[in-house]
Amino acid sequence: MLVIAKFLHDANSIAVMHQQITANATSVDYASRLWQVFRAVIAGALDEMTMLIEDMASEVMGAIERHAQNYSVQALQLDVRTLRLEAK
């Protein structure tokens, strides 16, 4: 896989491709962990507001989750179209 990636991206060496793939995986992992922290903070705030907004807390959290998911896909370029373009 690294050899193929080296040729596709005109990299100087296999080590360079390994570093790029590792950096990308690290970024995705960090973003995932960071979202879990933000999600916990938001969920805690919504729990405290439950008396004010009653049953809407789960709907609000669902909307936040959807927007965060869409942002992550777009920012990390994980959408199907981009992944197919990169594979070519």
Order of alpha helices (4+ residues) and beta strands (2+ residues): alpha-alpha-alpha-alpha
